[in-house]
Amino acid sequence: MDAARTSAADIPSVDRLLNEPALTALRSEYGRSAVLDTLRAHLEQLRRALLAGAADPMALAPDTIATAVSERLAATARLQLRAVFNCSGTVLHTHLGRALLPNEAVEAVGMALTHPVNLELDLKGGRRGERDALVEERLCELTGAEAATVVNNDAAAVLLMLSALAARREVIISRGELVEIGGSFRLPDIMRQAGVKLREVGTTNRTHFADYAQALGSKTAMLLKVHTSNYVIHGFTASVAVSALAPLARTHGVPLAVDLGSGALIDLSRWGLPAEVTVRDVVALGADLVAFSGDKLLGGPQAGIIVGRAELIRKLRASPLKRALRVSKLVLAALEPVLALYRWPERLPERLTLLRQLLRPLEELQLQAQRLRPRIQSPLGADFEVLAAPMSSQIGSGALPQHELPSYGLLIGAAKPQRGSLTALERALRALPRPILGRVADQKLQLDLRCLDLADEEAFASQWALLPMARGNSRRSTEDS
Ligand SMILES: *Cc1c(COP(=O)(O)O)cnc(C)c1O
């Protein structure tokens, strides 16, 4: 075909193309209508390019057309939600789905997806049941509370408590606890949404018992304490403990609700992590309701759990909002086996994925970094320098923000300033079949290996050869050696 004379009339017909062997094969893989639609869209694009004088005559060859159609079909067949490698150094990364769940949860979710289940059926009585009942007993046992309910997330838990128990009345909260949690959870906004009147007391850094006592009155519906999980105020500070507020709330006949956020079910200091207040502690100190997340320190699925006095939990369940915020069978299926693991705390570090990640020995991380370093250096070639280096991970999601976990990983820099672009590398790592997500700091790409499971190490290492900047490098470096 002569480039000068190529015109739209030279595009092969749809019928002819459909009978090309390559397209026949695609038809048996994707079905006739998908192939036909994709082929037509591709030919239309070619036609426009030809009219604009921008088409390569080779693009009209049936084989080239078949390859283009095959690539388009493969791209639309690929699912959007994909596994990635979290090398960000943040273990509970909200953008990456927070806690990873243990196998027991995976199996239970698989069962619930493929079988009818007793979600709202009381198997003993044969009557309609309450879905909370699937996990309520375990939650009560683990926290010392009388009753429990589960909603979509902790933000929903706070919204439900406020809306069901305090609508159109006042909720007293310390100015130092009017928090914003990442992703637009702002306490004053939630209060407005719940139709609650916010009664701020104290100052940003100091709130005293008398501030609460003076604000309490006939309009008060609730005292709310919020765990300031994602920041710390240092210096001249004062706040009032749950143990001091509980008797005050009781005297006035209003509930004391606590939003704990990260919500540890067990004292993590026994494994050398900082001592975070547990849900059981807060219940024991006299809180009437305690709300916390399922996918933060608990290590379970996204959920908002509320435990506390039976009479208050009953009111929450009776609210129409509870129906709107309720969790699916998949969440309950995943949550129950995670809670069950807590019955045997000594074994949690092996069995609860989150705890295993938080407690990985530094030596194991260092060995992993040293094993991987040459395997990453080789495909990257001479433009980049890869080092095994110490770094520090954080728990994330506002849990223990001050605490740094000594870690190890790969530190990648441009070998010389004018060579290898880190921005291009970071983008190429995101475009891999299983994207690798690190953190750029101080002109280096940091890949923290804390969340790279040993079983995933091979899959991680083998992908680097697919990077555009790896073309030819692996071969060259093997020849060199
Ligand atoms: C994280 C957090 C929330 C929000 O929890 P989600 O489960 O993400 O909705 C609310 N309050 C506090 C104190 C938190 O730390």
PDBQT file of the ligand as one rigid body, heavy atoms in Angstrom, charges set to zero:
ROOT
HETATM    1  C1  LIG A 501     -10.411   6.660  62.349  1.00  0.00    +0.000 C 
HETATM    2  C2  LIG A 501     -11.320   7.366  63.252  1.00  0.00    +0.000 A 
HETATM    3  C3  LIG A 501     -12.652   7.591  62.887  1.00  0.00    +0.000 A 
HETATM    4  C4  LIG A 501     -13.194   7.143  61.557  1.00  0.00    +0.000 C 
HETATM    5  O1  LIG A 501     -13.217   5.757  61.512  1.00  0.00    +0.000 OA
HETATM    6  P1  LIG A 501     -13.705   4.993  60.170  1.00  0.00    +0.000 P 
HETATM    7  O2  LIG A 501     -13.810   3.571  60.603  1.00  0.00    +0.000 OA
HETATM    8  O3  LIG A 501     -12.656   5.252  59.165  1.00  0.00    +0.000 OA
HETATM    9  O4  LIG A 501     -15.001   5.583  59.792  1.00  0.00    +0.000 OA
HETATM   10  C5  LIG A 501     -13.463   8.250  63.767  1.00  0.00    +0.000 A 
HETATM   11  N1  LIG A 501     -13.010   8.680  64.959  1.00  0.00    +0.000 NA
HETATM   12  C6  LIG A 501     -11.724   8.481  65.365  1.00  0.00    +0.000 A 
HETATM   13  C7  LIG A 501     -11.283   8.989  66.699  1.00  0.00    +0.000 C 
HETATM   14  C8  LIG A 501     -10.838   7.812  64.518  1.00  0.00    +0.000 A 
HETATM   15  O5  LIG A 501      -9.583   7.596  64.888  1.00  0.00    +0.000 OA
ENDROOT
TORSDOF 0
